[in-house]
Structure formats: structure tokens, C-alpha cells
Amino acid sequence: MRILIAEDEKDLNVLLKKRLENQKYSVDACCDGEEALDYLAVTEYDAVVLDIMMPKINGLQVLQKIRKEGTSTPVLLLTAKDSIEDRVTGLDLGADDYLVKPFAFEELLARIRVMLRKSAAVETNTNVVKIANLTVDLNTHRVFRDETEIELSNKEFSILRYMCMNKGVVLSRDKIEEHIWNYDYAGASNVVDVYIRYLRRKIDDSYEPKLIHTIRGVGYVLRESK
């Protein structure tokens, strides 16, 4: 799942990016509102963490602009302690949630997980996704097929998580790549196919039913039957 952080406090910006990447999210980061709009204009994000007090264009203006343009990406606002009016304005403009600084990173993670669940193709009220005999815990990052725990790399888990949040939806290679890799990536054009093969080897080859299906000429889908 791909997240944009727009935060002008550089130390906090770097820390959030690093810690979210450690949670197997793909992350882009910027430090002002203009740059945030540039990122949002060319990339489909799964969630945005948006500081209200930013230079050039503030977070509320960014939020207002993208909502007017029809962008429904979940947005979490970062606000100062005494900015009750900004919080109310942000929610009225279409923010999905807000968090008051200073905050615990664990709370930020929990709020992001809630936003992602609500915006998923198949909404769920739990952090555990089950498809046939596959169990994926989106919180602990543990994956089981039947009773066997399966070890996945960061990218393998990121792709599986994205497919779980869109189970039953056919996802193109471009769509998967866009949501899993950030702008720092410069690799092979067949990277999605490679990782899908890795995933199949680990979670499908030795088990029934098969869950990862190829839709010829389109992409891949996670579901119980073809």
C-alpha cells in the first residue's frame, strides 16, 4: 500500500517515512503543499498523511483542492494541540481523520489501518483477512496457509496485503507496481511478475485451492476460484 507523507518538520518527515517503510508500506514524502499536490496529481495513493501547517500551500488548501477535483484518497491530518478550528474545518473539507501532535507512532499506524480498511474494495472491520485457508494478519504481518506459517519478504507481504484489500478485483501489473513501489525504485519492468511468482511458490504451490490467478492480458486477482 502506497502512502504520501506531507510534513514540513524534516526530522519528523524522515522518521515517519522510515518507520512506515519498516511496516512494509511504500512511502513518498514531501515538505510543502505545492509538492504534495504535484505528487497527488500523478500518483494514486492509498492514504495521505497531511500536516496542516505547511509552507507555500497549507494542508487544508491541499485537502480542499483534491476533494474538489474528486480525489477520494483517505486523508489523515496532523494538527497542533490548540487548532480545534482547523480540525473541524479539515473534517468538513473531507478529511477522514486527524491526529494531534505530539502523537505515538502506534496510534498513527492504527488510524492508517482503519482508513485503509474503509477504503478497500472489500471493507473489513478486522485486521485479519481470510480467504479459503489463507489467513493474513495485516497488523502483525503473519501469514498462514492452513496451520502452517509462511515467511514472506517485505515486498511479498506488501503485494499480498494489497491483493487482500482488493480480493476479487483484477489488478493490472501497472496498478500493483504503482501501489507497492515508490519513486525511489528503478528496477526491471517485469518486477511484478517476478514477485507474483515468489508469492505463488510460497502460498499456492503446495496448497489447495489455488488463490492467485492470472488474467491473461490484464493482470492478477486473489480469489478462491477462477
VOVEXDO-153226 format. One record per residue: z, x, y of N, C-alpha, C in turn. Coordinates in steps of 0.2 Angstrom, whole numbers, padded with zeros to 4 digits, always signed. Each point is the difference from the previous one (the first is absolute). Layout:
ZXYZXYZXY ...
end
This chain:
+0000+0004-0006+0000-0004+0006+0000+0004+0006 -0004-0001+0005-0001+0004+0006+0004-0003+0006 +0003+0005+0003+0005-0002+0006-0002+0004+0006 +0000-0003+0006-0001+0003+0006+0007+0000+0004 +0002+0006+0002+0006+0001+0004-0002+0002+0007 +0002-0004+0005-0001+0001+0007+0007+0001+0003 +0001+0006+0001+0007+0002+0003+0000+0006+0004 +0002+0000+0007-0001+0005+0004+0005+0005+0000 +0006-0001-0004+0005+0005-0001-0002+0005-0005 -0003+0006+0001-0003+0004-0005+0004+0001-0006 +0006+0002+0001+0004+0002-0006+0001-0006-0004 +0001-0006+0003+0001-0006-0005-0007-0002-0003 -0005+0001+0004-0007-0001-0003-0001+0004-0006 +0001+0007+0001-0001+0004-0006+0004-0002-0006 +0007-0001+0002+0004-0002-0006-0002-0006-0004 -0002-0005+0004-0002-0007-0003-0006+0001-0004 -0005+0004+0002-0006+0001-0004+0002+0004-0006 +0004+0005+0000+0002+0004-0006+0004-0004-0005 +0004-0004+0003+0004-0004-0005-0003-0006-0003 -0005-0003+0004-0004-0005-0003-0005+0003-0005 -0003+0006+0001-0004+0003-0005+0004+0002-0006 +0006+0001+0001+0004+0002-0006+0001-0006-0005 -0001-0006+0004+0001-0007-0004-0007-0002-0003 -0005+0005+0000-0006-0002-0002-0005-0004+0004 +0002-0001+0006-0005-0003+0005-0005+0005+0003 -0006-0003+0002-0004+0004+0003+0001-0001+0008 +0001+0005+0004+0002-0001+0007-0004+0004+0005 -0002-0004+0005-0003+0003+0006+0005-0001+0006 +0000+0005+0004+0005-0001+0006-0003+0002+0006 +0003-0003+0006-0002+0001+0006+0005-0001+0005 -0001+0003+0007+0006+0000+0004-0001-0004+0007 -0005-0004+0000-0001-0005+0006-0004-0006-0002 +0000-0005+0004-0003-0006-0001-0008+0000+0000 -0003+0004+0004-0007+0001+0000-0002+0003-0007 +0003+0005-0002-0002+0003-0007+0001-0005-0006 +0006-0004+0001+0001-0005-0005-0006-0005+0000 -0002-0002+0005-0006-0005+0000-0006+0003-0003 -0001+0007+0002-0006+0003-0003+0001+0000-0008 +0005+0001-0003+0001+0000-0007-0001-0007-0003 +0003-0005+0004+0000-0007-0003-0007-0002+0001 -0004+0003+0004-0007-0003+0001-0005+0002-0006 +0002+0006-0003-0005+0002-0006+0003+0000-0007 +0007-0002+0000+0003+0000-0007+0004-0006-0001 +0000-0002-0006+0003-0006-0002+0007+0002-0003 +0005-0001+0003+0007+0002-0002+0004-0005-0004 +0004+0002-0004+0004-0005-0003+0007-0002+0004 +0002+0004+0004+0005-0001+0005+0000+0005+0005 +0003-0002+0006+0001+0004+0006+0007+0000+0002 +0002+0006+0001+0007+0001+0004-0001+0002+0007 +0001-0004+0004-0002+0001+0007+0006+0000+0005 +0001+0006+0003+0005+0000+0005-0002-0004+0007 +0005-0003+0003-0002-0004+0006-0001+0005+0006 +0004+0005+0001+0000+0004+0006-0004+0006-0002 -0007-0001+0002-0004+0006-0001-0005+0001+0006 -0002+0006+0001-0004+0001+0006-0007-0003-0001 -0003+0000+0006-0007-0002+0001-0001-0008-0001 +0001-0002-0006+0001-0007-0002+0006-0001-0004 +0004-0005+0002+0007-0001-0004-0002-0004-0006 +0005+0000-0004+0000-0003-0007-0002-0008+0001 +0003-0003+0005-0001-0007+0000-0007-0002+0002 -0003+0005+0005-0007-0001+0001-0005+0001-0005 +0002+0005-0005-0004+0001-0006+0000-0006-0004 +0006-0002-0001+0001-0006-0005-0004-0006+0003 +0001-0001+0007-0004-0006+0003-0007+0001-0001 -0003+0006+0001-0007+0001-0001-0003-0001-0007 +0004+0002-0005-0003+0000-0007+0001-0007-0002 +0005-0004+0002+0001-0007-0002-0006-0004+0003 -0002+0001+0006-0005-0004+0003-0007+0002-0003 +0000+0006-0003-0007+0001-0003+0000-0002-0008 +0006-0003-0002+0000-0003-0006+0003+0004-0006 +0003+0006+0002+0002+0004-0005+0007-0002-0002 +0001-0001-0007+0006-0003-0003+0004+0005-0003 -0001+0006+0001+0004+0005-0004+0007-0001+0002 +0005+0001-0005+0007-0001+0002+0002+0006+0005 +0004-0002+0005+0003+0004+0005+0007+0000+0000 +0003+0006+0000+0007+0001+0001+0001+0003+0006 +0004-0003+0005+0001+0004+0006+0007+0004+0000 +0000+0006+0003+0006+0004+0001+0002-0001+0007 +0006-0002+0001+0002-0002+0007+0007+0003+0002 +0001+0001+0006+0007+0002+0003+0005-0005-0001 +0007+0002+0000+0005-0004-0001+0001-0006+0004 -0002+0002+0007+0001-0005+0005-0006-0004+0002 -0005+0000-0004-0007-0003+0001-0001-0007-0003 +0005-0004+0001+0000-0007-0004-0006-0004+0003 -0002+0001+0006-0006-0004+0003-0006+0003-0003 +0000+0006-0001-0006+0003-0004-0001-0002-0007 +0006-0001-0003-0001-0002-0007-0002-0007-0001 +0002-0004+0005-0002-0007+0000-0007-0001+0002 -0002+0004+0005-0007+0000+0002-0005+0003-0006 +0002+0005-0004-0003+0003-0005-0001-0005-0006 +0005-0004-0001-0001-0005-0006-0004-0006+0003 +0000-0002+0006-0004-0005+0002-0008+0002+0000 -0001+0007+0001-0007+0003+0000-0002+0001-0007 +0004-0001-0005-0003+0000-0007+0003+0006-0004 +0005+0003+0003+0004+0005-0005+0003-0003-0006 +0000+0003-0005+0003-0002-0006+0007+0001-0001 +0002+0006+0003+0007+0002+0000+0002+0005+0005 +0006+0001+0001+0002+0006+0005+0006+0003-0003 +0001+0006+0003+0005+0005-0002+0003+0003+0006 +0007+0000+0001+0003+0003+0006+0002+0007-0002 -0002+0004+0005+0002+0008-0001+0007+0001+0002 +0003+0004-0003-0001+0004-0006+0000-0004-0006 -0003+0001-0005+0000-0004-0006+0000+0005-0006 +0002-0003-0006+0000+0004-0006-0007-0001-0003 -0002+0006-0003-0007+0000-0003-0001-0005-0006 +0006-0001-0003+0000-0005-0006-0002-0007+0002 +0003-0002+0006-0001-0006+0003-0008-0001+0002 -0002+0005+0003-0008+0000+0002-0004-0001-0006 +0002+0004-0006-0004-0001-0006+0001-0007-0003 +0006-0003+0000+0000-0007-0002-0004-0005+0004 +0000+0001+0006-0004-0005+0005-0007+0001-0001 -0002+0006-0001-0007+0001-0002-0002-0003-0006 +0004+0001-0005-0001-0003-0007-0001-0008+0001 +0004-0003+0004+0000-0007+0001-0007-0002+0003 -0002+0004+0005-0006-0002+0004-0006+0001-0005 +0000+0005-0004-0005+0001-0005-0001-0005-0005 +0006-0003-0003+0000-0005-0004-0003-0006+0003 +0002-0002+0006-0002-0006+0003-0008+0000+0001 -0002+0006+0002-0007+0000+0001-0005+0002-0006 +0003+0001-0006-0004+0001-0006-0004-0006-0002 -0005+0002-0003-0005-0006-0003+0004-0005-0004 +0005+0003-0004+0004-0004-0004+0008+0001+0002 +0002-0005+0004+0007+0001+0003+0005+0000-0005 +0005+0004+0000+0006+0001-0004+0006+0000+0003 +0005-0002-0003+0007+0000+0004+0004+0006-0003 -0003+0004-0005+0004+0005-0003-0004+0007+0001 +0004+0005-0001-0003+0007+0000-0003+0002-0007 +0001-0005-0005-0003+0002-0007-0006-0005-0001 -0005+0004-0002-0007-0004-0001-0001+0001-0008 -0001-0006-0003-0002+0000-0007-0006-0003-0001 -0004+0004-0004-0007-0003-0002+0000+0001-0008 -0001-0005-0004+0001+0001-0007+0006+0004-0002 -0001+0005-0003+0006+0005-0002+0000+0006+0004 -0003+0000+0006+0001+0005+0005+0005-0002+0005 +0005+0004+0001+0005-0001+0005+0000+0006+0005 -0001-0002+0007+0000+0005+0005+0006-0002+0005 +0004+0005+0001+0006-0001+0005-0002+0003+0006 -0002-0004+0005-0003+0003+0007+0006+0004+0004 +0006-0002-0002+0006+0004+0003+0001+0006-0003 +0001+0001-0006+0002+0006-0003-0006+0004-0003 -0006-0003+0001-0006+0003-0003+0000+0002-0007 +0004-0004-0004+0000+0001-0007-0005-0005-0003 -0004+0002-0005-0005-0004-0003+0001+0000-0008 -0001-0006-0003+0001-0001-0007-0006-0004-0003 -0002+0002-0006-0004-0004-0004+0004-0001-0006 +0001-0007-0002+0005-0002-0005+0006+0004+0002 +0003+0003-0004+0007+0004+0001-0001+0007+0002 -0006+0002+0000-0001+0007+0001-0001+0002+0008 +0004+0004+0002-0001+0002+0007-0006+0005+0001 -0004-0001+0005-0006+0004+0001+0001+0004+0007 -0001+0007-0001+0000+0004+0006-0006+0000+0004 +0000-0001+0006-0006+0000+0004+0000+0005+0006 -0005+0003+0002+0000+0004+0006+0001-0005+0006 +0001+0003+0006+0000-0004+0006-0006-0004+0002 -0006+0003-0001-0006-0003+0001-0001-0006-0005 +0001+0002-0006-0001-0005-0005+0005-0006+0001 +0006+0001+0002+0004-0006+0001-0002-0003+0006 -0002+0003+0005-0003-0003+0007-0006-0005-0002 -0004+0002-0004-0006-0004-0002+0002-0006-0004 +0005+0001-0005+0002-0005-0004+0004-0005+0004 +0004+0002+0005+0004-0004+0004-0005-0005+0004 -0005+0003+0003-0005-0003+0004-0004-0006-0005 -0001+0002-0006-0003-0004-0004+0004-0006-0002 +0007+0002-0001+0005-0006-0002+0000-0005+0006 +0000+0003+0006+0001-0005+0006-0006-0004+0001 -0006+0002-0004-0006-0004+0001-0002-0001-0007 +0004-0002-0005-0002-0001-0007-0004-0006+0000 -0005+0000-0004-0005-0005+0000-0006+0001+0005 +0001+0004+0005-0005+0001+0005-0004+0006-0002 -0007-0001+0001-0004+0006-0002+0000+0004+0007 +0001+0007-0001+0001+0004+0005-0006+0005+0000 -0003+0001+0005-0006+0005+0000+0003+0007+0000 -0004+0005-0002+0002+0007+0001+0002+0002+0007 -0004-0002+0005+0001+0001+0007+0007-0003+0002 +0001-0006-0002+0007-0003+0002+0006+0003-0003 -0001+0003-0006+0006+0003-0003+0001+0007+0004 -0006+0003+0001+0001+0007+0003+0003-0001+0007 -0002-0005+0004+0002-0001+0007+0008-0002+0000 +0002-0003-0005+0007-0002+0000+0005+0005-0003 -0003+0005-0004+0004+0005-0003+0000+0007+0003 -0006+0002+0003+0000+0007+0003+0000-0001+0008 +0003+0005+0003+0000+0000+0007-0005+0004+0003 +0000+0001+0007-0006+0004+0003+0000+0007-0002 +0006+0003-0002+0001+0007-0002-0004+0001-0006 -0002-0005-0004-0003+0002-0007-0008+0001+0001 -0002+0006-0003-0007+0002+0000-0001+0002-0007 -0002-0005-0005-0001+0002-0007-0007-0003-0002 +0000+0000-0007-0006-0002-0003-0002-0007+0001 -0006-0002+0000-0002-0007+0001+0002-0005-0006 +0001+0003-0006+0002-0004-0006+0007+0000-0001 +0004+0001+0005+0008+0001-0001+0003-0006-0003 -0003-0006+0002+0003-0006-0003-0001-0001-0007 -0006+0001-0002-0002+0000-0007+0004+0005-0004 +0001+0006+0002+0004+0005-0003+0007-0003-0002 +0004-0003+0006+0006-0002-0001+0001-0006-0004 -0005-0005+0000+0000-0005-0004+0000+0002-0008 -0004+0005-0001+0000+0003-0007+0007+0002-0002 +0003+0004+0005+0007+0002-0002+0004-0006-0001 +0000-0005+0004+0004-0006-0001-0001-0003-0007 -0006-0001-0001-0002-0003-0007+0003+0004-0006 -0001+0006+0001+0002+0004-0006+0008-0001-0001 +0003-0001+0006+0008+0000-0001+0002-0007-0002 -0003-0005+0004+0003-0007-0001-0004-0005-0004 -0006+0002-0002-0005-0004-0004-0002+0002-0007 -0002+0006+0000-0003+0003-0006+0004-0002-0007 +0006+0001+0001+0004-0001-0007+0004-0007+0000 -0002-0005+0004+0003-0006+0000-0005-0006+0001 +0003-0006-0002-0004-0006+0000+0004-0005+0004 -0002-0004+0004-0008-0001+0002-0002+0005+0005 -0006+0002+0001-0003+0004+0005+0001-0003+0007 +0002+0003+0005+0002-0003+0006-0005+0002+0006 -0002+0007-0001-0004+0002+0006-0008-0001-0002 -0003-0004+0003-0007-0002-0001-0005+0003+0005 -0006+0002-0002-0005+0002+0004-0005-0006+0001 -0001-0001+0007-0005-0005+0001-0006+0004+0003 -0005+0000-0004-0006+0004+0001-0003-0001+0007 -0001+0006+0003-0003-0001+0007+0004-0002+0005 +0007-0001-0001+0004-0003+0005+0006+0004+0000 +0004+0001-0005+0006+0004+0000+0005-0002-0006 +0006-0001+0001+0005-0001-0005+0005-0005+0001 +0003-0003-0005+0005-0006+0001+0005+0001-0006 +0006-0001+0002+0006+0000-0004+0001-0008-0002 -0001-0001-0007+0001-0007-0002+0001+0000-0008 +0002-0005-0003+0001-0001-0007-0006+0000-0004 -0005-0004+0003-0006-0001-0004-0006+0002+0005 -0006+0001-0003-0006+0002+0003-0003-0006+0004 
end
